[in-house]
């Protein structure tokens, strides 16, 4: 059964536009790796102040993270994305802390 996962990160205000542009053309091998490691229905939403909301569905979030961590393309992508974020100790994908779902309407 797929689980809904939501997380928050903070994009630097001075890098918001460039961050959005980079996501308009995600590398095809990155997209394939996400699909292959169990990321489904994955979306990112960016607020004007830089708050980034991520949402995905997966059978096992930790396994999906671990699967991506083993890919070469993810290492390149995380290195390219790291300068866009505030308040991170490590790679952006290491800062993804799932929020607790308190309500869902099917």
N, C-alpha and C positions, 0 to 999 in steps of 0.2 A: 504494500500500500504506500502510495506516495505521500510524503509529508510536505506541508507548506513551510517554507523558511523565509524569514524576513530579517534583514540586518541593516545597520546604519554605518556610514562612514562620512567623513567630512572632507570635501574637496576644497582646496585653497580658493578663496574668492577670486584672486587674480588669474586663476588657471581654469575657471569654469568653462568658458567658451572653447578653449583648446581641448579640454577633456571631452566635451560633447562631440567635437569634430573627430577626435580619435575613435570614438565609439560609433561614428557613422560608417566607418570602414574597418571593422574588426577583422583581423587576419583570418582567412579561410581555415588555416590549420588550427587556430585557436578555437574557432567555432566547432570544428570537428572534434577536438579534444574535449570540449565541454559536453557535447552530446555523447561521446564515447564513454565518459566517466560518470554519466548519470544526472546531468543537469538538464532539467526540462522546464519549459514555460518561464525562462529566466528573463527578468526585466530589471532595468535600472531607471530610477526617477531622480532628477536633480532639482532641488529647490534653489531659488535665487541667492540664498545666503551660503550655498555650498553643501547643504545637507543632502547626502546621497542615500536613497532608500533602495535596497536590493531585494528582489523577490524571486524565488525559484521553487520548484517542486522537485523532490528527489526521494528515492527510497531510503537513502541513508546519507545524511549530510556529511558526516565525518568521512565516510568512504568516498564520497564525491570530491571532497577537499583533498584527501590523501591521493586519490587517483590523479588529480590535476598536479599535485606536488611532484609526482613522478614523471611528468612530461617536460620535455625540453622547451616546448613552445610556451608553457606557462611560466617558466623561469624567465624567458625573454620578455613576455608580456608584463609580468609583475615588476621587473626592473624598469621597463618603460613607463609604467603607470605610477610607480612610487613617488616621483616628484610632485604629482598632482595633489597629494593628500596631506592633511594636517594630523598631528597627534598620533602618529603610528610608530610603534617600536617593531620594525621588521617590515615584511612585505604586506601590501594591501590585503591579500587573501588571508593572511594570518590575523588580520584585524576584524574579520567577519565574525561577530558574536550574535547568534540567533536571538531574536526577541521572543518573548513568551506570547503565544497567541491566546487572546482572551475572548475572542468571538469570531464566529464564521457562519455565514449564511450560504447554503448551497443553492 
